[in-house]
């Protein structure tokens, strides 16, 4: 019996825009074999700021949303 070679996941990497802001960039595909081994196939990488972290989301699902940035003075609005 042979494995289905069709990809089951999409690979994403964080492309950093600033120190705190990033976007998810699609960088390849991947699939899970019948014996539990995951294989990733990367076809591009972000320029600058890539630390090697990749997120594999099932096809049709999106990567996690980035948390909104809090204003600097949000903790001390009442002056205390």
Secondary structure, DSSP 4 states (H G I P E B T S, - for coil): -PPP-S--EEEEEEEESSSS-EEEEEEEEEEE-TTS-EEEEE----SS---S--EEEETTPPPPPPPPPPPTTGGGTT--
